[in-house]
Amino acid sequence: MSVRTGAYLKIGVITPVLMVADVWLAQKLFPGFDPGAQFISELGGPSAPLPAVFNIGMIIAGVAGLFAGAGFAHALEHAGGRRTVSAFSGLWVALTGLGAIFAGLFHWPDEMHRACGVGLSIQFAPLFTAWALWGVPGHQRLARFSLGWFFGLLLVLALLTGVWNVRTGYDVGYWQRGHAFLGLLWLGIAAWTLERGWRLRLAQAVDAASA
């Protein structure tokens, strides 16, 4: 059992904090920014007074997300989860980090900035985590929690994309933030839960080896 997996999961816990803090700080440094009518990406665009704050922060948080994805894949498999599904769960988390890196490297409104859309992969991470752990003893709470969270995220995504005409041009930024925040919140909770389980199994393996 690799100690690095536990470290990667700890990084997964702080990744959401890094992203939220970066957006909060960049917004504070952007007088007149309208969080409802404007997209998050505009914090790193040409009209922002200090775009480097947002862009560099996204790159740092994105790299952290890549490590978190590796931690998810290994931890889920070693917890007894299905190997292929566990790998995909880690992939969706890693792609979320990759999306943040793209957002920081290719500043809005650069056409390449659209590549940050791969960050929406966080939508599928709860579903695949639930699938990987379904029926695995000791992980049923996380599996059920993740499945329920997936459907909640799906609803918010539908509203964000304009289903039922709930979203308007003046609150699209709030819907975007809501979906991102919910996805990141799940990431932090799931990474923390998996890290605790990983630490417990690691301790048991050490005890068994010493015995």
Summary of the structure (lengths in Angstrom):
residues: 211
radius of gyration: 18.1
end to end distance: 17.1
largest distance: 64.3
contacts: 749
relative contact order: 0.16
helix: 79%
strand: 0%
